[in-house]
Every structure is written in structure tokens, then in C-alpha cells.
Amino acid sequence: MTPVVKMEEAYALASWQSGGVLVATALGLVRTHPTMKSMILPWPQPMALDNHWSLISEA
């Protein structure tokens, strides 16, 4: 396995766009993909999330 993100308090993980990964953390949503720059969408405040995710749509 190849590390894609190193963050404390990672809660949920979902596959995204053929090889990408979405990771919910206490600080925000991390998006990473081998062909794109990794990004984080911060939450307004740190939070604890459920550890089960399912991507419904890739619109």
C-alpha cells in the first residue's frame, strides 16, 4: 500500500474517481488522486464523523 495522506483523527474513507480517495478527518475532507493535486476542504470547526461512508454520486 502507498500512503496517500497522513493526518491524525481520520474517520472515514471512500474510493473516488478510479484511483482517488476521499478521507474525512477532524479538520476537514481530504481529496487525493494520483493525477491531481491533493486538496482539503476544512470544516468550520473540528468534528468527529462516522467511520462509514458511501459515495452516492460523482456528479
C-alpha positions as CSV (number, residue, x, y, z in Angstrom):
1,M,0.0,0.0,0.0
2,T,1.1,3.5,-0.7
3,P,0.4,6.2,1.9
4,V,-1.8,9.0,0.4
5,V,-2.5,11.2,3.4
6,K,-1.1,11.3,6.9
7,M,-3.5,13.0,9.3
8,E,-4.5,12.4,12.8
9,E,-8.1,11.7,13.5
10,A,-9.1,10.2,10.1
11,Y,-12.6,8.8,10.4
12,A,-14.0,7.7,7.1
13,L,-12.5,6.6,3.8
14,A,-14.2,6.3,0.4
15,S,-12.9,5.5,-3.1
16,W,-13.3,8.3,-5.6
17,Q,-12.8,8.6,-9.4
18,S,-10.9,5.4,-10.4
19,G,-7.9,5.5,-8.0
20,G,-8.7,8.6,-5.9
21,V,-9.6,8.6,-2.2
22,L,-11.8,10.8,0.0
23,V,-10.8,10.9,3.7
24,A,-12.9,12.6,6.3
25,T,-10.8,13.9,9.2
26,A,-11.4,16.0,12.3
27,L,-10.2,19.1,10.4
28,G,-11.9,18.6,7.0
29,L,-12.4,16.5,3.9
30,V,-9.2,15.4,2.1
31,R,-9.3,14.6,-1.6
32,T,-6.4,12.8,-3.2
33,H,-5.9,11.3,-6.6
34,P,-2.7,10.1,-8.5
35,T,-3.3,12.6,-11.3
36,M,-4.5,15.6,-9.3
37,K,-3.2,17.9,-6.6
38,S,-4.4,16.8,-3.1
39,M,-6.8,19.2,-1.5
40,I,-8.5,19.7,1.8
41,L,-11.9,21.3,2.4
42,P,-11.8,22.4,6.0
43,W,-14.8,22.2,8.3
44,P,-15.9,25.4,10.1
45,Q,-14.9,23.7,13.4
46,P,-13.1,20.4,14.1
47,M,-15.6,17.5,14.4
48,A,-15.8,13.7,14.8
49,L,-17.5,11.9,12.0
50,D,-18.9,8.4,11.5
51,N,-16.4,5.9,10.1
52,H,-18.7,4.5,7.4
53,W,-19.0,6.3,4.1
54,S,-20.5,5.6,0.7
55,L,-20.1,7.8,-2.3
56,I,-23.6,8.3,-3.8
57,S,-22.9,10.3,-6.9
58,E,-19.8,11.7,-8.8
59,A,-21.8,14.5,-10.5
